[in-house]
């Protein structure tokens, strides 16, 4: 009897559940889907079977994550891919925050669940939803290995000089205050694929990875290991993002509380949900911002310039951290699709060996590709991220090792 080869990847949000079913014999996708607006009367599930090309949508109330996962199981079952299939080897869960406790993918047990729960204060928006998805999956398939893959794990290789804030270490340790970083599965995957694109082993190259989506982060990857990243204790630090401010003088918070008479919750909402590109110009969609710039909108142009200025600063900083750089890789929604962002971020960095070829940069879609001229000293690449494949790969490798 052959061993099961399928992995179901679950990404549980507070009111959504994204999923993919992959066959790890060839890393092919069998089905993908999304359940959104969980807990509302207008819940919706969108499911696509990739083996037959069937796409189905249905709406109606889905009360909670338990009902959502049962709906997913039902849709998969209609395609002969159900959760009860003997081909299913494991379920891999995206977990946003693993602190310093989890440095690699981990088979979930009661101790793991307790530690994820203890980390809720530093990930109040994400870890509770991740826990809900795990517990729901455990109820439906208690016999199946459940694996947690942590957004923070790739960044645990950072040296203390990069991970520590310059505050009293006793206070920092007591309250788990340090720079954890996020988007780790994406940074791990993209740095490895960039090395492959260059025809080299990841242990031979230094890469600056720019994960640019509505959330955005940069990382300095030295010979396959993260040595610095832009996000910190939370995903608020670092680059200008869709709705997050990124780097900010901490005294702004005190000023808003004292002079602006704003509560901590109001400041939290301002910085996380009403700042970044949205706060600057009222839009957090880069396509719309570029349309407005082309129409002569000065507010949108300033927002774009602030976004690019911060991005350039991190490219330069991580170049200094690494000493030598083999490639700069753009990924995620904006990084993969917004040619003007890539062009503007690299413009003026020719002295560092960086350049973009306009024709190569203008190409849309496709797999990993170089957009720098052949003569460039440092490669500039577009590498589509695949966090679900990374989670499935890590999950399957761990289950196979344990077996």
C-alpha atoms as a printed R data frame, in Angstrom:
    type eleno elety resid chain resno       x      y       z
1   ATOM     1    CA   UNK     A     1   0.000  0.000   0.000
2   ATOM     2    CA   UNK     A     2   1.404  3.403  -1.017
3   ATOM     3    CA   UNK     A     3   1.690  6.194   1.534
4   ATOM     4    CA   UNK     A     4  -0.823  9.069   1.351
5   ATOM     5    CA   UNK     A     5   0.539 12.049  -0.560
6   ATOM     6    CA   UNK     A     6  -2.067 14.799  -0.214
7   ATOM     7    CA   UNK     A     7  -1.841 17.790   2.114
8   ATOM     8    CA   UNK     A     8  -4.704 20.166   2.900
9   ATOM     9    CA   UNK     A     9  -3.466 23.681   3.703
10  ATOM    10    CA   UNK     A    10  -5.711 25.872   5.856
11  ATOM    11    CA   UNK     A    11  -5.323 29.596   6.455
12  ATOM    12    CA   UNK     A    12  -7.910 30.664   9.020
13  ATOM    13    CA   UNK     A    13  -8.728 34.334   9.444
14  ATOM    14    CA   UNK     A    14 -11.158 35.884  11.904
15  ATOM    15    CA   UNK     A    15 -14.038 35.660   9.400
16  ATOM    16    CA   UNK     A    16 -12.532 33.701   6.528
17  ATOM    17    CA   UNK     A    17 -11.010 30.344   5.670
18  ATOM    18    CA   UNK     A    18  -8.691 29.904   2.679
19  ATOM    19    CA   UNK     A    19  -7.714 26.403   1.647
20  ATOM    20    CA   UNK     A    20  -5.764 24.427  -0.917
21  ATOM    21    CA   UNK     A    21  -5.424 20.691  -1.453
22  ATOM    22    CA   UNK     A    22  -2.099 19.620  -2.961
23  ATOM    23    CA   UNK     A    23  -0.646 16.321  -4.135
24  ATOM    24    CA   UNK     A    24   2.973 16.307  -2.999
25  ATOM    25    CA   UNK     A    25   4.109 13.728  -5.553
26  ATOM    26    CA   UNK     A    26   4.405 16.595  -8.024
27  ATOM    27    CA   UNK     A    27   3.303 19.598  -5.875
28  ATOM    28    CA   UNK     A    28   0.174 19.941  -8.007
29  ATOM    29    CA   UNK     A    29  -2.983 21.641  -6.774
30  ATOM    30    CA   UNK     A    30  -6.120 19.536  -6.754
31  ATOM    31    CA   UNK     A    31  -8.519 22.124  -5.332
32  ATOM    32    CA   UNK     A    32  -8.518 25.693  -4.005
33  ATOM    33    CA   UNK     A    33 -11.154 27.732  -2.274
34  ATOM    34    CA   UNK     A    34 -12.273 30.433   0.093
35  ATOM    35    CA   UNK     A    35 -15.013 30.761   2.685
36  ATOM    36    CA   UNK     A    36 -15.646 34.387   3.576
37  ATOM    37    CA   UNK     A    37 -17.899 36.403   5.879
38  ATOM    38    CA   UNK     A    38 -18.098 33.529   8.358
39  ATOM    39    CA   UNK     A    39 -20.674 34.271  11.050
40  ATOM    40    CA   UNK     A    40 -22.848 36.414   8.771
41  ATOM    41    CA   UNK     A    41 -26.047 35.742   6.891
42  ATOM    42    CA   UNK     A    42 -24.223 36.584   3.642
43  ATOM    43    CA   UNK     A    43 -21.442 33.991   3.982
44  ATOM    44    CA   UNK     A    44 -20.019 32.733   0.701
45  ATOM    45    CA   UNK     A    45 -17.910 29.762  -0.366
46  ATOM    46    CA   UNK     A    46 -15.967 29.711  -3.608
47  ATOM    47    CA   UNK     A    47 -14.491 26.344  -4.612
48  ATOM    48    CA   UNK     A    48 -12.501 25.277  -7.665
49  ATOM    49    CA   UNK     A    49 -11.608 21.695  -8.529
50  ATOM    50    CA   UNK     A    50  -8.457 21.935 -10.605
51  ATOM    51    CA   UNK     A    51  -8.514 18.320 -11.769
52  ATOM    52    CA   UNK     A    52 -11.775 18.862 -13.610
53  ATOM    53    CA   UNK     A    53 -11.882 22.626 -13.972
54  ATOM    54    CA   UNK     A    54 -15.173 22.934 -12.106
55  ATOM    55    CA   UNK     A    55 -15.797 26.173 -10.199
56  ATOM    56    CA   UNK     A    56 -18.684 26.469  -7.773
57  ATOM    57    CA   UNK     A    57 -19.999 29.293  -5.616
58  ATOM    58    CA   UNK     A    58 -22.783 29.355  -3.070
59  ATOM    59    CA   UNK     A    59 -24.037 31.835  -0.522
60  ATOM    60    CA   UNK     A    60 -25.900 31.516   2.723
61  ATOM    61    CA   UNK     A    61 -25.268 31.683   6.461
62  ATOM    62    CA   UNK     A    62 -22.197 29.834   7.754
63  ATOM    63    CA   UNK     A    63 -22.299 30.202  11.519
64  ATOM    64    CA   UNK     A    64 -18.700 29.518  12.530
65  ATOM    65    CA   UNK     A    65 -15.399 27.941  11.492
66  ATOM    66    CA   UNK     A    66 -16.694 24.486  12.329
67  ATOM    67    CA   UNK     A    67 -19.501 24.953   9.817
68  ATOM    68    CA   UNK     A    68 -17.051 26.513   7.345
69  ATOM    69    CA   UNK     A    69 -14.688 23.545   7.412
70  ATOM    70    CA   UNK     A    70 -17.619 21.148   7.109
71  ATOM    71    CA   UNK     A    71 -18.685 23.100   4.015
72  ATOM    72    CA   UNK     A    72 -15.144 22.782   2.637
73  ATOM    73    CA   UNK     A    73 -15.194 19.031   3.303
74  ATOM    74    CA   UNK     A    74 -18.522 18.789   1.498
75  ATOM    75    CA   UNK     A    75 -17.208 20.621  -1.560
76  ATOM    76    CA   UNK     A    76 -14.053 18.498  -1.652
77  ATOM    77    CA   UNK     A    77 -16.193 15.374  -1.242
78  ATOM    78    CA   UNK     A    78 -18.252 16.289  -4.310
79  ATOM    79    CA   UNK     A    79 -15.021 16.080  -6.305
80  ATOM    80    CA   UNK     A    80 -13.921 12.810  -4.714
81  ATOM    81    CA   UNK     A    81 -11.301 14.650  -2.651
82  ATOM    82    CA   UNK     A    82 -12.977 14.580   0.757
83  ATOM    83    CA   UNK     A    83 -11.380 14.882   4.187
84  ATOM    84    CA   UNK     A    84 -12.085 11.184   4.722
85  ATOM    85    CA   UNK     A    85  -9.854 10.224   1.794
86  ATOM    86    CA   UNK     A    86  -7.062  7.731   2.626
87  ATOM    87    CA   UNK     A    87  -4.866  9.827   0.303
88  ATOM    88    CA   UNK     A    88  -4.832 12.691   2.818
89  ATOM    89    CA   UNK     A    89  -1.508 12.625   4.697
90  ATOM    90    CA   UNK     A    90  -1.858 15.708   6.878
91  ATOM    91    CA   UNK     A    91  -3.401 19.133   7.357
92  ATOM    92    CA   UNK     A    92  -1.012 22.082   7.384
93  ATOM    93    CA   UNK     A    93  -2.049 25.257   9.202
94  ATOM    94    CA   UNK     A    94  -0.685 28.733   8.734
95  ATOM    95    CA   UNK     A    95  -0.045 30.225  12.173
96  ATOM    96    CA   UNK     A    96   1.047 33.849  12.191
97  ATOM    97    CA   UNK     A    97   2.946 34.111  15.466
98  ATOM    98    CA   UNK     A    98   5.173 31.411  16.921
99  ATOM    99    CA   UNK     A    99   7.368 33.632  19.078
100 ATOM   100    CA   UNK     A   100  10.824 32.239  19.811
101 ATOM   101    CA   UNK     A   101   9.396 28.898  20.899
102 ATOM   102    CA   UNK     A   102   8.694 27.629  17.383
103 ATOM   103    CA   UNK     A   103  11.605 27.764  14.962
104 ATOM   104    CA   UNK     A   104  10.335 25.152  12.496
105 ATOM   105    CA   UNK     A   105   7.108 23.409  11.437
106 ATOM   106    CA   UNK     A   106   5.617 21.526  14.367
107 ATOM   107    CA   UNK     A   107   3.157 18.655  14.803
108 ATOM   108    CA   UNK     A   108   0.324 20.078  16.869
109 ATOM   109    CA   UNK     A   109  -0.439 18.684  20.318
110 ATOM   110    CA   UNK     A   110  -1.901 20.170  23.510
111 ATOM   111    CA   UNK     A   111   1.399 21.815  24.468
112 ATOM   112    CA   UNK     A   112   1.683 23.473  21.060
113 ATOM   113    CA   UNK     A   113  -1.885 24.733  21.277
114 ATOM   114    CA   UNK     A   114  -1.221 26.175  24.732
115 ATOM   115    CA   UNK     A   115   1.871 28.030  23.517
116 ATOM   116    CA   UNK     A   116   0.042 29.478  20.496
117 ATOM   117    CA   UNK     A   117  -2.646 30.627  22.917
118 ATOM   118    CA   UNK     A   118  -0.044 32.231  25.212
119 ATOM   119    CA   UNK     A   119   1.163 34.261  22.243
120 ATOM   120    CA   UNK     A   120  -2.257 35.849  21.631
121 ATOM   121    CA   UNK     A   121  -1.262 39.145  23.350
122 ATOM   122    CA   UNK     A   122   1.388 39.757  20.664
123 ATOM   123    CA   UNK     A   123  -0.873 38.570  17.811
124 ATOM   124    CA   UNK     A   124  -4.427 39.401  18.941
125 ATOM   125    CA   UNK     A   125  -5.865 39.559  15.413
126 ATOM   126    CA   UNK     A   126  -4.315 36.388  14.019
127 ATOM   127    CA   UNK     A   127  -3.506 33.675  16.542
128 ATOM   128    CA   UNK     A   128  -7.091 33.297  17.863
129 ATOM   129    CA   UNK     A   129  -8.369 32.693  14.327
130 ATOM   130    CA   UNK     A   130  -5.512 30.272  13.614
131 ATOM   131    CA   UNK     A   131  -6.354 28.359  16.805
132 ATOM   132    CA   UNK     A   132  -9.996 28.139  15.810
133 ATOM   133    CA   UNK     A   133  -9.087 26.599  12.467
134 ATOM   134    CA   UNK     A   134  -6.762 24.069  14.097
135 ATOM   135    CA   UNK     A   135  -9.293 22.949  16.703
136 ATOM   136    CA   UNK     A   136 -12.023 22.650  14.100
137 ATOM   137    CA   UNK     A   137  -9.809 20.479  11.872
138 ATOM   138    CA   UNK     A   138  -8.831 18.331  14.839
139 ATOM   139    CA   UNK     A   139 -12.479 17.622  15.592
140 ATOM   140    CA   UNK     A   140 -13.162 16.591  12.018
141 ATOM   141    CA   UNK     A   141 -10.017 14.455  11.598
142 ATOM   142    CA   UNK     A   142  -8.619 13.624  15.065
143 ATOM   143    CA   UNK     A   143  -6.624 10.733  13.573
144 ATOM   144    CA   UNK     A   144  -4.724 12.908  11.099
145 ATOM   145    CA   UNK     A   145  -1.415 14.735  11.769
146 ATOM   146    CA   UNK     A   146  -1.998 18.473  12.051
147 ATOM   147    CA   UNK     A   147   1.060 20.639  11.458
148 ATOM   148    CA   UNK     A   148   1.580 24.306  12.326
149 ATOM   149    CA   UNK     A   149   3.810 26.334   9.995
150 ATOM   150    CA   UNK     A   150   4.686 29.688  11.537
151 ATOM   151    CA   UNK     A   151   5.080 33.040   9.773
152 ATOM   152    CA   UNK     A   152   7.765 33.959  12.289
153 ATOM   153    CA   UNK     A   153   9.867 30.773  12.111
154 ATOM   154    CA   UNK     A   154  12.105 31.777   9.189
155 ATOM   155    CA   UNK     A   155  13.138 34.919  11.051
156 ATOM   156    CA   UNK     A   156  14.248 33.182  14.260
157 ATOM   157    CA   UNK     A   157  17.726 32.906  12.733
158 ATOM   158    CA   UNK     A   158  18.209 36.668  13.138
159 ATOM   159    CA   UNK     A   159  21.143 37.550  15.408
160 ATOM   160    CA   UNK     A   160  20.302 39.206  18.727
161 ATOM   161    CA   UNK     A   161  21.747 42.473  17.416
162 ATOM   162    CA   UNK     A   162  18.945 42.565  14.830
163 ATOM   163    CA   UNK     A   163  16.172 41.002  16.923
164 ATOM   164    CA   UNK     A   164  16.550 43.072  20.107
165 ATOM   165    CA   UNK     A   165  15.070 46.507  20.700
166 ATOM   166    CA   UNK     A   166  17.204 48.938  22.686
167 ATOM   167    CA   UNK     A   167  15.117 48.765  25.866
168 ATOM   168    CA   UNK     A   168  15.717 47.207  29.287
169 ATOM   169    CA   UNK     A   169  16.188 43.495  28.452
170 ATOM   170    CA   UNK     A   170  14.504 42.409  31.692
171 ATOM   171    CA   UNK     A   171  11.319 44.267  30.727
172 ATOM   172    CA   UNK     A   172  11.618 43.052  27.135
173 ATOM   173    CA   UNK     A   173  11.987 39.414  28.188
174 ATOM   174    CA   UNK     A   174   9.166 39.607  30.709
175 ATOM   175    CA   UNK     A   175   6.745 40.822  28.055
176 ATOM   176    CA   UNK     A   176   8.248 38.944  25.067
177 ATOM   177    CA   UNK     A   177   9.191 42.172  23.330
178 ATOM   178    CA   UNK     A   178  11.556 41.621  20.410
179 ATOM   179    CA   UNK     A   179  11.523 41.722  16.622
180 ATOM   180    CA   UNK     A   180   9.868 38.562  15.327
181 ATOM   181    CA   UNK     A   181   9.127 39.372  11.684
182 ATOM   182    CA   UNK     A   182   6.301 37.978   9.552
183 ATOM   183    CA   UNK     A   183   5.609 36.667   6.020
184 ATOM   184    CA   UNK     A   184   8.305 34.108   6.842
185 ATOM   185    CA   UNK     A   185   6.967 31.345   4.603
186 ATOM   186    CA   UNK     A   186   7.011 33.763   1.665
187 ATOM   187    CA   UNK     A   187  10.521 35.022   2.399
188 ATOM   188    CA   UNK     A   188  11.797 31.461   2.755
189 ATOM   189    CA   UNK     A   189  10.202 30.321  -0.501
190 ATOM   190    CA   UNK     A   190  11.176 33.380  -2.550
191 ATOM   191    CA   UNK     A   191  14.785 33.489  -1.358
192 ATOM   192    CA   UNK     A   192  15.174 29.814  -2.256
193 ATOM   193    CA   UNK     A   193  13.493 30.231  -5.670
194 ATOM   194    CA   UNK     A   194  15.657 33.278  -6.410
195 ATOM   195    CA   UNK     A   195  18.773 31.178  -5.836
196 ATOM   196    CA   UNK     A   196  17.346 28.534  -8.165
197 ATOM   197    CA   UNK     A   197  16.677 31.207 -10.785
198 ATOM   198    CA   UNK     A   198  20.346 32.194 -10.583
199 ATOM   199    CA   UNK     A   199  21.369 28.539 -10.921
200 ATOM   200    CA   UNK     A   200  22.911 28.468  -7.452
201 ATOM   201    CA   UNK     A   201  22.411 26.799  -4.097
202 ATOM   202    CA   UNK     A   202  20.586 28.991  -1.519
203 ATOM   203    CA   UNK     A   203  23.638 28.585   0.743
204 ATOM   204    CA   UNK     A   204  25.712 30.399  -1.893
205 ATOM   205    CA   UNK     A   205  23.707 33.605  -2.331
206 ATOM   206    CA   UNK     A   206  22.606 36.724  -0.469
207 ATOM   207    CA   UNK     A   207  19.128 37.987  -1.349
208 ATOM   208    CA   UNK     A   208  17.027 41.001  -0.397
209 ATOM   209    CA   UNK     A   209  13.398 39.885  -0.571
210 ATOM   210    CA   UNK     A   210  10.667 42.520  -0.944
211 ATOM   211    CA   UNK     A   211   7.228 41.060  -0.158
212 ATOM   212    CA   UNK     A   212   4.936 43.851  -1.315
213 ATOM   213    CA   UNK     A   213   1.209 43.333  -0.884
214 ATOM   214    CA   UNK     A   214  -1.374 45.127   1.233
215 ATOM   215    CA   UNK     A   215   0.945 44.011   4.032
216 ATOM   216    CA   UNK     A   216   4.579 44.520   3.091
217 ATOM   217    CA   UNK     A   217   7.923 43.433   4.482
218 ATOM   218    CA   UNK     A   218  11.570 43.206   3.481
219 ATOM   219    CA   UNK     A   219  14.196 40.707   4.550
220 ATOM   220    CA   UNK     A   220  17.948 40.290   4.287
221 ATOM   221    CA   UNK     A   221  18.706 36.623   3.603
222 ATOM   222    CA   UNK     A   222  22.334 35.595   3.948
223 ATOM   223    CA   UNK     A   223  23.169 32.193   2.487
224 ATOM   224    CA   UNK     A   224  19.664 30.874   3.091
225 ATOM   225    CA   UNK     A   225  19.221 32.333   6.594
226 ATOM   226    CA   UNK     A   226  17.320 35.473   7.541
227 ATOM   227    CA   UNK     A   227  19.596 38.001   9.272
228 ATOM   228    CA   UNK     A   228  17.173 40.947   9.354
229 ATOM   229    CA   UNK     A   229  13.574 41.751   8.490
230 ATOM   230    CA   UNK     A   230  11.453 44.899   8.526
231 ATOM   231    CA   UNK     A   231   8.455 43.821  10.619
232 ATOM   232    CA   UNK     A   232   8.958 43.621  14.356
233 ATOM   233    CA   UNK     A   233   6.983 42.672  17.443
234 ATOM   234    CA   UNK     A   234   3.892 43.043  15.252
235 ATOM   235    CA   UNK     A   235   3.350 43.491  11.506
236 ATOM   236    CA   UNK     A   236   3.113 47.278  12.005
237 ATOM   237    CA   UNK     A   237   6.844 48.053  11.818
238 ATOM   238    CA   UNK     A   238   8.782 48.613   8.621
239 ATOM   239    CA   UNK     A   239   7.614 49.512   5.114
240 ATOM   240    CA   UNK     A   240   4.675 51.730   4.209
241 ATOM   241    CA   UNK     A   241   1.771 49.334   3.634
242 ATOM   242    CA   UNK     A   242  -1.796 49.420   2.385
243 ATOM   243    CA   UNK     A   243  -3.309 50.574   5.674
244 ATOM   244    CA   UNK     A   244  -0.357 50.364   8.126
245 ATOM   245    CA   UNK     A   245   2.022 53.228   8.792
246 ATOM   246    CA   UNK     A   246   5.205 51.191   9.047
247 ATOM   247    CA   UNK     A   247   8.132 52.844  10.868
248 ATOM   248    CA   UNK     A   248   7.065 55.670  13.160
249 ATOM   249    CA   UNK     A   249   8.615 57.719  15.938
250 ATOM   250    CA   UNK     A   250   7.148 56.049  19.078
251 ATOM   251    CA   UNK     A   251   6.581 59.501  20.552
252 ATOM   252    CA   UNK     A   252   3.832 60.061  17.958
253 ATOM   253    CA   UNK     A   253   1.719 57.671  20.042
254 ATOM   254    CA   UNK     A   254   2.328 59.648  23.251
255 ATOM   255    CA   UNK     A   255   1.603 62.888  21.389
256 ATOM   256    CA   UNK     A   256  -1.705 61.604  20.015
257 ATOM   257    CA   UNK     A   257  -2.719 60.393  23.483
258 ATOM   258    CA   UNK     A   258  -1.771 63.605  25.295
259 ATOM   259    CA   UNK     A   259  -2.462 66.312  22.740
260 ATOM   260    CA   UNK     A   260  -4.923 64.556  20.462
261 ATOM   261    CA   UNK     A   261  -6.847 63.051  23.383
262 ATOM   262    CA   UNK     A   262  -7.021 59.719  21.558
263 ATOM   263    CA   UNK     A   263  -7.422 56.390  23.351
264 ATOM   264    CA   UNK     A   264  -4.997 53.507  22.833
265 ATOM   265    CA   UNK     A   265  -7.642 51.665  20.814
266 ATOM   266    CA   UNK     A   266  -8.179 54.701  18.588
267 ATOM   267    CA   UNK     A   267  -4.429 55.049  17.984
268 ATOM   268    CA   UNK     A   268  -4.158 51.322  17.280
269 ATOM   269    CA   UNK     A   269  -6.936 51.618  14.678
270 ATOM   270    CA   UNK     A   270  -5.347 54.716  13.159
271 ATOM   271    CA   UNK     A   271  -1.914 53.145  12.699
272 ATOM   272    CA   UNK     A   272  -3.054 49.691  11.589
273 ATOM   273    CA   UNK     A   273  -6.193 50.382   9.579
274 ATOM   274    CA   UNK     A   274  -6.237 54.053   8.567
275 ATOM   275    CA   UNK     A   275  -2.612 54.809   7.747
276 ATOM   276    CA   UNK     A   276  -0.160 53.758   5.030
277 ATOM   277    CA   UNK     A   277  -1.273 54.427   1.467
278 ATOM   278    CA   UNK     A   278  -4.920 54.554   2.540
279 ATOM   279    CA   UNK     A   279  -4.211 57.185   5.184
280 ATOM   280    CA   UNK     A   280  -2.113 59.261   2.801
281 ATOM   281    CA   UNK     A   281  -4.441 59.346  -0.194
282 ATOM   282    CA   UNK     A   282  -7.618 57.388   0.559
283 ATOM   283    CA   UNK     A   283  -6.666 54.371  -1.587
284 ATOM   284    CA   UNK     A   284  -4.676 51.256  -0.733
285 ATOM   285    CA   UNK     A   285  -4.912 49.650  -4.190
286 ATOM   286    CA   UNK     A   286  -1.707 50.405  -6.101
287 ATOM   287    CA   UNK     A   287  -3.512 50.107  -9.430
288 ATOM   288    CA   UNK     A   288  -5.920 52.881  -8.465
289 ATOM   289    CA   UNK     A   289  -3.103 55.009  -7.084
290 ATOM   290    CA   UNK     A   290  -1.197 54.716 -10.356
291 ATOM   291    CA   UNK     A   291  -4.366 55.607 -12.302
292 ATOM   292    CA   UNK     A   292  -4.784 58.718 -10.173
293 ATOM   293    CA   UNK     A   293  -1.129 59.674 -10.661
294 ATOM   294    CA   UNK     A   294  -1.500 59.364 -14.435
295 ATOM   295    CA   UNK     A   295  -4.524 61.679 -14.155
296 ATOM   296    CA   UNK     A   296  -2.418 64.293 -12.361
297 ATOM   297    CA   UNK     A   297  -3.503 63.613  -8.752
298 ATOM   298    CA   UNK     A   298  -0.831 65.191  -6.490
299 ATOM   299    CA   UNK     A   299  -2.091 63.493  -3.311
300 ATOM   300    CA   UNK     A   300  -1.699 60.046  -4.883
301 ATOM   301    CA   UNK     A   301   1.728 61.009  -6.273
302 ATOM   302    CA   UNK     A   302   2.966 62.033  -2.817
303 ATOM   303    CA   UNK     A   303   1.675 58.780  -1.292
304 ATOM   304    CA   UNK     A   304   3.540 56.820  -3.980
305 ATOM   305    CA   UNK     A   305   6.737 58.809  -3.384
306 ATOM   306    CA   UNK     A   306   6.591 58.168   0.383
307 ATOM   307    CA   UNK     A   307   6.035 54.456  -0.287
308 ATOM   308    CA   UNK     A   308   9.038 54.300  -2.643
309 ATOM   309    CA   UNK     A   309  11.281 56.370  -0.370
310 ATOM   310    CA   UNK     A   310  10.790 53.926   2.508
311 ATOM   311    CA   UNK     A   311  11.363 50.976   0.166
312 ATOM   312    CA   UNK     A   312  14.656 52.435  -1.086
313 ATOM   313    CA   UNK     A   313  15.815 52.996   2.496
314 ATOM   314    CA   UNK     A   314  15.324 49.314   3.313
315 ATOM   315    CA   UNK     A   315  17.052 48.143   0.134
316 ATOM   316    CA   UNK     A   316  20.043 50.293   1.042
317 ATOM   317    CA   UNK     A   317  20.007 49.242   4.693
318 ATOM   318    CA   UNK     A   318  19.886 45.538   3.881
319 ATOM   319    CA   UNK     A   319  22.604 45.945   1.270
320 ATOM   320    CA   UNK     A   320  24.754 47.304   4.112
321 ATOM   321    CA   UNK     A   321  23.710 44.483   6.473
322 ATOM   322    CA   UNK     A   322  24.611 41.797   3.926
323 ATOM   323    CA   UNK     A   323  27.772 43.445   2.601
324 ATOM   324    CA   UNK     A   324  27.409 41.731  -0.767
325 ATOM   325    CA   UNK     A   325  24.114 41.123  -2.562
326 ATOM   326    CA   UNK     A   326  23.462 38.665  -5.374
327 ATOM   327    CA   UNK     A   327  19.827 39.556  -6.023
328 ATOM   328    CA   UNK     A   328  16.882 41.741  -5.064
329 ATOM   329    CA   UNK     A   329  13.597 39.830  -5.465
330 ATOM   330    CA   UNK     A   330  10.140 41.403  -5.722
331 ATOM   331    CA   UNK     A   331   7.139 39.281  -4.761
332 ATOM   332    CA   UNK     A   332   3.446 39.310  -3.640
333 ATOM   333    CA   UNK     A   333   0.592 41.249  -5.256
334 ATOM   334    CA   UNK     A   334   2.292 44.610  -5.744
335 ATOM   335    CA   UNK     A   335   5.808 43.248  -6.126
336 ATOM   336    CA   UNK     A   336   4.776 40.789  -8.836
337 ATOM   337    CA   UNK     A   337   2.402 43.032 -10.791
338 ATOM   338    CA   UNK     A   338   3.299 46.720 -10.350
339 ATOM   339    CA   UNK     A   339   6.114 47.461 -12.806
340 ATOM   340    CA   UNK     A   340   6.200 51.186 -11.852
341 ATOM   341    CA   UNK     A   341   6.918 50.248  -8.221
342 ATOM   342    CA   UNK     A   342   9.828 48.022  -9.225
343 ATOM   343    CA   UNK     A   343  11.222 50.646 -11.582
344 ATOM   344    CA   UNK     A   344  10.962 53.473  -9.045
345 ATOM   345    CA   UNK     A   345  12.411 51.403  -6.188
346 ATOM   346    CA   UNK     A   346  15.559 50.549  -8.157
347 ATOM   347    CA   UNK     A   347  15.978 53.896  -9.954
348 ATOM   348    CA   UNK     A   348  19.091 55.719  -8.809
349 ATOM   349    CA   UNK     A   349  20.744 52.635  -7.310
350 ATOM   350    CA   UNK     A   350  23.037 51.999 -10.267
351 ATOM   351    CA   UNK     A   351  26.056 52.733  -8.086
352 ATOM   352    CA   UNK     A   352  25.095 49.675  -6.031
353 ATOM   353    CA   UNK     A   353  25.034 47.505  -9.150
354 ATOM   354    CA   UNK     A   354  21.239 47.574  -9.429
355 ATOM   355    CA   UNK     A   355  19.287 48.338 -12.600
356 ATOM   356    CA   UNK     A   356  16.008 47.427 -14.287
357 ATOM   357    CA   UNK     A   357  15.581 46.668 -17.975
358 ATOM   358    CA   UNK     A   358  12.384 48.516 -19.053
359 ATOM   359    CA   UNK     A   359  11.256 45.859 -21.533
360 ATOM   360    CA   UNK     A   360  11.809 42.959 -19.135
361 ATOM   361    CA   UNK     A   361  10.159 44.884 -16.328
362 ATOM   362    CA   UNK     A   362   7.057 45.556 -18.438
363 ATOM   363    CA   UNK     A   363   6.332 41.837 -18.940
364 ATOM   364    CA   UNK     A   364   3.332 40.743 -16.884
365 ATOM   365    CA   UNK     A   365   2.671 37.330 -15.401
366 ATOM   366    CA   UNK     A   366   4.710 34.202 -15.824
367 ATOM   367    CA   UNK     A   367   7.053 32.441 -13.451
368 ATOM   368    CA   UNK     A   368  10.267 33.616 -11.822
369 ATOM   369    CA   UNK     A   369  12.184 35.942 -14.135
370 ATOM   370    CA   UNK     A   370  15.021 38.444 -14.192
371 ATOM   371    CA   UNK     A   371  14.143 42.062 -14.961
372 ATOM   372    CA   UNK     A   372  17.690 43.426 -14.744
373 ATOM   373    CA   UNK     A   373  19.916 43.854 -17.796
374 ATOM   374    CA   UNK     A   374  22.465 41.114 -18.449
375 ATOM   375    CA   UNK     A   375  25.257 43.540 -17.547
376 ATOM   376    CA   UNK     A   376  23.906 44.302 -14.052
377 ATOM   377    CA   UNK     A   377  26.223 43.387 -11.186
378 ATOM   378    CA   UNK     A   378  23.261 42.489  -8.948
379 ATOM   379    CA   UNK     A   379  20.276 40.575 -10.331
380 ATOM   380    CA   UNK     A   380  16.799 42.056  -9.942
381 ATOM   381    CA   UNK     A   381  14.075 39.418 -10.087
382 ATOM   382    CA   UNK     A   382  10.327 38.968  -9.944
383 ATOM   383    CA   UNK     A   383   9.573 35.727  -8.109
384 ATOM   384    CA   UNK     A   384   5.897 34.833  -7.539
385 ATOM   385    CA   UNK     A   385   5.414 33.713  -3.974
386 ATOM   386    CA   UNK     A   386   3.650 30.476  -3.095
387 ATOM   387    CA   UNK     A   387   3.037 30.361   0.632
388 ATOM   388    CA   UNK     A   388   0.549 27.495   0.363
389 ATOM   389    CA   UNK     A   389   3.066 25.307  -1.464
390 ATOM   390    CA   UNK     A   390   5.691 26.208   1.131
391 ATOM   391    CA   UNK     A   391   3.331 25.232   3.973
392 ATOM   392    CA   UNK     A   392   2.411 21.987   2.207
393 ATOM   393    CA   UNK     A   393   6.068 21.159   1.498
394 ATOM   394    CA   UNK     A   394   7.116 21.766   5.104
395 ATOM   395    CA   UNK     A   395   4.101 19.829   6.415
396 ATOM   396    CA   UNK     A   396   4.683 16.823   4.161
397 ATOM   397    CA   UNK     A   397   8.416 16.748   4.928
398 ATOM   398    CA   UNK     A   398   7.729 16.779   8.667
399 ATOM   399    CA   UNK     A   399   5.037 14.071   8.509
400 ATOM   400    CA   UNK     A   400   7.275 11.896   6.370
401 ATOM   401    CA   UNK     A   401  10.197 12.364   8.763
402 ATOM   402    CA   UNK     A   402   8.036 11.488  11.770
403 ATOM   403    CA   UNK     A   403   6.747  8.388  10.019
